[in-house]
Amino acid sequence: MDKILILKGNIIFTRTADRFEVYQDSYIVSVDGKVEGIYKVLPEKYINCTVDDYGGRLIIPGFVDLHLHAAQFLQCGIGMTKQLLEWLNDYTFNLEKEFQNVEFAKEVYTKFADKLVANGTLRACIFASSSTKGTEVLFEILKEKGIGAYIGKVNMDRNAPDFMIETTEESIKGTEYLIEKYKDEKLVKPIITPRFAPTSTDELLEKLGELAKKYVLPVQSHLSENIDEINWVRELYPDSNHYSDVYNKHLLFGQTPTVMAHAIYLEKDEIELVKRNSVTLVHCPDSNINVRSGIMPLRKYLNIGLSIGLGSDIAGGHKIALNEAIVRTIQLSKLLSMDQPEYEPLSVSESFYLGTKGGGTFFGKTGSFEEGYFFDALVIEDNSIIADRYGLEDRLERFLYVGDDRNICARYVEGNKLK
C-alpha cells in the first residue's frame, strides 16, 4: 500500500534560481516519499487521508550542505584569525586525532548530528577524520538520525603530523572496509575523500580513483582555496597542468559525481575542465572569510553555467546553520559587485536555490517540491506579528537572515518525520 503524507500550509521553493514558487494555503502530497503534487483544493482521492495542517506556517525544502567537517565541530569559532594552512596545523589536526577514541567520537558526533538536524540540514556531504573506527561511528549515528548524507573517511598519507597520517595501504584498507559495509545503505552512503592534493601521494590518489571507479562512488575534496595552497600543489605536482589536473589524472574529477569545495582561484583551463566533467563546486562563504582565503567569483561561475551548491564548511565556517551560508553568499556577492560592477549581486531566490535544489541535485531529485522529487521539507514558524504584516517571500527572507533552529517546528526526509 502506498504511504501517503499530506501537509497543508504556505509552500515556497525554487524550481529555477530566478524566482520563488509560492503556493499560499495549499496542500502538498507525498506518496512513498516523493512529491506527487501541490493543490489548492485536495483531490477527491485524498479526501479521507490524514492532513498535517500547519496553518500559516511556511513549508520549504530542507537545506543541503555540500561541504563540512564533522570532526571539526568542537572547533567552531576557534582560531579564526589564522590563515588556512596555519589554522590546520595549530588547531585542526590536534582535534581530529582524538577521533581514534571511539567514545570521544560517539560523544562529539552525536552533538554534531543533533545540531545539524536541528538547523534543518537534511542532506550533507561530510568529511569525518582519518580514523576508520571513528568514521564508522559517524555512519551509525547519522543512520539513526534519518537524514541523507555522504560520509568520507579522510585519506592522507603525507604532509601532516605523524599522529594523523596513515600508510597508503592503511588508508585504502580502512576506506574499502567502510565502502563494503555501507555501500548499499539507502540514505547514508560512502564517498571517496582525499583531504586535498598536498596530503596525498600519487599512489594514494591513484588507488582512491580505482576505488571510485570499482564501486561507482562519488568523490569530494578541496580545490584552490588559498594562494599558498595552490603554490604548494604546483611544487608537489610539477607534471600537472594545474590543481584540477592533479585530481583529473587520478580519476577523481568528474569521472564519477564529484564535489570540490572552494575553487576560488581557478584558471581558464580549469574552469573549462570543471564544466566539461560536470564537477559540482561548493561555495563556502563563511570559511573563505574566516581563514582569509578569498571570495569565490560566484556570479561569474553561474553565468558560465557551472553547477554550484553551498557549504557551511565547519569549522572554517563558524556556523553549522545553512541559512547563515545562504545569507553570507548574498552579502559577499554584494561586496564583489562593488569592486566588479559587471557581476550582479545574487538575489534571495538565487542563493536559496543554491542551498536547496542547487546542492540537492548531487543527491538526485532533492531540494525542490517538483513532482517526483524526494519530499525533504522543513516547516517554519515565525512571529504572528511578522506573519500578519508581511508576504510569504518576505517572511522566508526574514527567517534566512535572523531565524534559527527555534523557528523550525518539523523536519521531513523522504516523507518521514524526524524526531
C-alpha positions in Angstrom: 0.0 0.0 0.0 1.2 3.5 -0.9 2.5 5.6 2.0 0.7 8.9 1.7 1.7 12.1 3.6 -0.2 15.4 3.2 0.9 18.7 4.6 -1.1 21.9 4.5 0.5 25.4 4.8 2.2 28.1 2.8 4.5 26.3 0.4 7.5 28.1 -1.1 10.5 26.7 -3.1 12.7 27.4 -6.2 12.1 25.4 -9.3 14.6 27.7 -11.0 17.0 30.1 -9.4 15.4 33.3 -10.7 12.1 33.1 -8.8 10.2 31.6 -5.9 7.3 29.3 -6.5 4.7 30.3 -3.9 1.5 28.3 -3.0 -0.4 30.0 -0.3 -2.7 28.0 2.0 -2.2 24.8 -0.1 -1.7 21.1 0.2 1.5 19.2 -0.7 1.1 15.5 -1.2 3.9 13.0 -0.8 3.5 9.4 -2.0 6.1 6.8 -0.9 8.5 9.6 0.0 8.2 11.6 -3.2 6.2 14.7 -4.1 3.0 13.8 -6.0 1.7 17.3 -6.3 0.6 20.6 -4.8 -3.0 21.5 -4.7 -5.2 24.5 -3.6 -8.1 22.0 -3.2 -7.3 18.5 -2.2 -8.2 15.9 -4.9 -11.1 13.6 -4.1 -8.9 10.5 -3.9 -7.1 12.1 -0.9 -10.2 13.3 0.9 -10.2 10.6 3.6 -6.4 10.9 4.2 -5.0 12.5 7.3 -3.7 16.0 6.8 -1.0 17.6 8.9 -2.3 21.2 8.9 0.4 23.7 9.7 -1.8 26.7 9.3 0.0 29.9 8.3 3.5 28.4 8.7 6.0 28.1 5.8 6.8 24.8 4.2 10.2 24.9 2.4 12.7 22.3 1.1 15.3 21.0 3.6 18.8 22.6 3.4 21.6 20.8 1.6 25.2 21.3 2.9 27.7 20.1 0.3 30.8 20.6 2.4 31.5 20.3 6.2 33.9 18.6 8.6 32.2 16.7 11.4 35.5 16.1 13.2 36.0 19.8 13.5 32.6 20.5 15.2 34.1 21.4 18.6 36.5 23.8 16.9 33.8 26.2 15.5 34.7 29.8 16.3 38.3 29.0 17.4 41.4 30.1 15.6 39.5 32.4 13.3 42.4 34.9 12.9 44.7 32.2 11.3 45.2 31.5 7.6 44.3 28.1 6.2 47.5 26.1 6.5 48.4 27.7 9.8 44.9 27.0 11.2 45.1 23.3 10.2 48.5 22.8 11.9 47.7 24.9 15.0 44.2 23.6 15.7 42.6 21.1 13.4 45.0 18.2 13.2 45.3 18.1 17.0 41.5 17.8 17.4 41.0 15.3 14.6 43.4 12.8 16.1 41.0 12.4 19.1 38.5 10.6 16.9 40.6 7.5 17.1 38.9 7.2 20.5 35.5 5.7 19.8 33.9 7.0 22.9 35.0 10.5 22.1 33.8 10.1 18.6 30.3 9.0 19.8 30.0 12.0 22.1 31.1 14.6 19.6 29.4 13.1 16.5 26.1 12.8 18.4 26.2 16.5 19.3 27.2 17.3 15.7 24.3 15.3 14.3 21.8 16.8 16.7 22.9 20.3 15.7 22.8 19.5 12.0 19.2 18.2 12.1 18.0 20.9 14.5 19.1 23.6 12.0 17.3 21.9 9.1 20.2 20.4 7.1 18.6 17.2 5.8 21.3 16.3 3.3 25.1 16.8 3.6 28.5 15.8 2.2 30.6 15.2 5.2 34.4 14.8 6.0 35.0 12.7 9.0 38.6 12.1 10.1 41.3 9.7 9.1 40.1 7.2 11.8 38.3 4.3 10.3 36.6 3.4 13.6 35.7 7.0 14.3 34.1 7.3 10.8 32.1 4.1 11.4 30.7 5.8 14.5 29.5 8.7 12.4 27.8 6.5 9.8 25.8 4.8 12.6 24.8 8.0 14.3 23.5 9.6 11.0 21.7 6.4 10.0 19.8 6.7 13.3 19.0 10.3 12.7 17.3 9.6 9.4 18.9 12.2 7.2 20.7 11.8 3.9 24.5 12.0 3.8 27.6 11.1 2.0 30.4 10.4 4.6 34.0 10.2 3.8 36.9 8.7 5.8 39.6 11.4 5.3 42.6 9.9 3.3 46.0 11.4 3.9 49.4 9.7 3.7 51.9 12.7 3.8 52.4 16.3 4.8 50.6 16.1 8.1 51.6 15.2 11.7 52.6 11.6 12.2 49.7 11.0 14.6 47.3 11.9 11.8 48.6 10.2 8.7 48.4 6.6 7.7 50.4 4.5 5.3 48.8 4.4 1.8 47.8 0.7 2.5 46.2 1.5 5.8 44.3 4.4 4.4 42.9 2.4 1.4 42.1 -0.6 3.6 40.1 1.4 6.0 38.3 3.2 3.2 37.4 0.0 1.4 36.1 -1.6 4.7 33.7 1.3 5.1 32.6 1.2 1.5 31.8 -2.5 1.7 29.9 -2.0 4.9 27.8 1.0 3.9 27.6 1.0 0.1 24.1 -0.4 0.0 22.6 1.9 2.6 19.6 4.0 1.4 20.3 7.3 3.0 23.9 7.4 4.5 26.5 6.3 2.0 30.3 6.4 1.5 32.1 9.0 -0.6 35.8 8.9 -1.7 37.6 11.6 0.3 41.2 12.6 -0.2 41.7 15.5 2.2 43.3 17.5 -0.5 46.2 17.1 -3.0 49.0 18.2 -0.7 48.4 15.5 1.9 48.1 12.8 -0.8 50.8 10.9 -2.6 50.3 9.9 -6.3 49.9 6.3 -5.1 47.1 7.2 -2.7 45.2 9.3 -5.3 45.6 6.5 -7.9 44.2 3.9 -5.5 41.3 6.2 -4.5 40.5 6.7 -8.1 40.4 3.0 -8.6 38.0 2.6 -5.7 35.8 5.3 -7.1 35.7 3.5 -10.4 35.3 0.0 -8.9 32.4 0.9 -6.7 31.0 3.8 -8.8 31.3 6.1 -5.8 31.2 9.9 -5.7 34.2 12.0 -4.7 34.8 15.0 -2.5 37.8 17.2 -1.8 39.2 20.7 -1.7 40.3 22.8 -4.7 42.1 26.1 -5.0 41.1 27.5 -1.6 44.2 29.5 -0.8 47.1 31.0 -2.8 49.7 29.4 -0.6 48.0 26.0 -1.0 47.9 26.4 -4.8 51.6 27.2 -4.9 52.3 24.2 -2.7 50.4 21.9 -5.1 52.5 23.2 -8.0 55.6 22.2 -6.1 54.3 18.8 -5.2 52.9 18.0 -8.6 55.2 19.7 -11.2 53.9 17.5 -14.0 50.3 18.5 -13.6 48.9 21.4 -15.6 47.1 22.9 -12.6 45.4 21.9 -9.3 42.4 20.4 -11.0 44.6 18.3 -13.3 46.0 16.5 -10.2 42.6 15.0 -9.4 41.7 14.5 -13.0 44.7 12.4 -13.8 43.7 10.1 -11.0 40.0 9.7 -12.0 38.9 11.9 -9.1 37.4 14.8 -11.1 34.0 14.0 -12.6 34.7 10.5 -13.7 32.1 9.8 -11.0 30.0 12.5 -9.5 32.3 15.0 -7.8 32.1 17.9 -5.4 35.0 20.2 -4.9 34.9 22.8 -2.2 36.0 26.5 -2.6 37.5 26.7 -6.2 38.2 30.4 -5.7 41.2 30.8 -8.0 40.5 28.6 -11.0 42.5 29.2 -14.2 40.6 29.4 -17.5 41.6 25.8 -18.4 40.4 24.6 -15.0 37.0 26.2 -15.4 36.6 24.5 -18.8 37.6 21.2 -17.2 35.1 21.7 -14.4 32.3 22.3 -16.8 33.3 19.5 -19.2 33.5 17.0 -16.4 30.3 18.2 -14.7 32.1 18.8 -11.4 30.0 20.5 -8.7 31.7 23.3 -6.9 30.8 24.3 -3.4 30.8 27.9 -2.2 31.7 28.2 1.5 31.4 31.9 2.2 32.0 31.9 6.0 35.2 29.9 5.9 36.5 31.9 3.0 36.2 35.0 5.1 37.4 33.5 8.4 40.6 31.9 7.2 41.2 34.7 4.7 41.2 32.6 1.6 39.3 35.0 -0.7 35.9 35.2 -2.3 34.6 32.8 -5.0 33.6 34.7 -8.2 30.2 33.1 -7.9 28.3 35.2 -10.4 31.0 34.6 -13.0 30.7 30.8 -12.5 26.9 30.9 -12.6 27.0 32.9 -15.8 29.2 30.2 -17.3 26.8 27.5 -16.3 28.8 25.7 -13.6 27.0 23.5 -11.1 27.2 25.1 -7.6 26.0 24.3 -4.1 26.7 25.8 -0.7 28.6 24.6 2.3 28.9 25.7 5.9 32.4 24.2 5.9 32.5 24.0 9.7 34.9 24.6 11.4 36.5 27.0 8.9 32.9 28.3 8.8 31.8 29.1 12.3 28.0 28.3 12.0 26.5 25.0 11.0 23.2 26.5 10.1 23.0 26.7 6.3 20.7 29.7 6.3 23.8 31.6 7.5 25.6 30.4 4.4 22.7 31.5 2.2 22.8 35.0 3.7 26.6 35.3 3.6 26.5 34.3 -0.1 24.3 37.2 -0.9 26.4 39.6 1.2 29.7 38.5 -0.4 28.2 38.9 -3.9 27.3 42.5 -3.0 30.9 43.1 -1.9 32.3 41.7 -5.1 29.9 43.7 -7.2 31.1 46.9 -5.6 34.6 46.2 -7.0 33.4 44.4 -10.1 30.1 46.0 -11.3 29.8 43.6 -14.2 28.9 40.9 -11.6 25.4 41.5 -10.3 24.7 40.5 -6.7 22.7 37.4 -6.0 19.0 37.6 -5.2 17.5 35.8 -2.3 15.9 33.3 -4.6 19.2 32.5 -6.3 21.1 32.0 -3.0 18.2 29.9 -1.6 18.3 27.8 -4.7 22.0 27.1 -4.2 21.3 26.0 -0.6 18.4 23.7 -1.6 18.0 22.4 -5.2 21.4 23.5 -6.4 23.2 21.3 -3.8 20.4 18.8 -3.7 21.0 17.8 -7.3 24.1 16.0 -6.1 21.8 13.6 -4.2 19.4 13.2 -7.1 16.0 14.8 -7.1 16.1 16.7 -3.8 15.9 20.3 -2.7 12.6 21.1 -4.5 8.9 20.3 -4.4 8.6 19.5 -8.1 6.7 16.3 -8.9 8.9 13.2 -8.4 11.3 14.9 -6.0 12.1 13.3 -2.7 9.9 15.0 0.0 12.6 16.6 2.2 11.0 19.5 4.0 11.1 22.0 6.8 8.1 23.7 8.5 9.0 27.2 9.6 7.1 29.2 12.2 7.6 32.9 12.7 6.1 35.6 15.0 2.4 36.2 14.4 3.0 39.9 14.1 5.5 39.3 11.3 3.2 36.8 9.6 0.3 39.2 9.7 2.3 42.1 8.3 4.5 40.6 5.5 4.1 38.4 2.5 5.5 34.8 2.2 8.7 35.7 0.4 9.5 38.4 2.9 8.8 36.0 5.7 11.2 33.5 4.2 13.8 36.1 3.7 13.5 37.2 7.3 13.9 33.6 8.5 17.0 33.2 6.4 18.6 36.3 7.9 17.5 36.2 11.6 15.9 32.7 12.1 17.4 29.7 13.8 16.5 26.2 14.9 13.8 27.5 17.2 11.8 28.5 14.1 11.8 25.0 12.7 8.9 23.1 14.1 9.0 20.0 11.8 11.5 18.2 9.6 10.8 15.5 6.9 13.2 13.3 4.9 11.7 11.3 2.1 8.3 11.7 3.7 9.4 10.5 7.1 9.0 13.0 10.0 12.2 13.2 12.1 12.2 13.1 15.8 
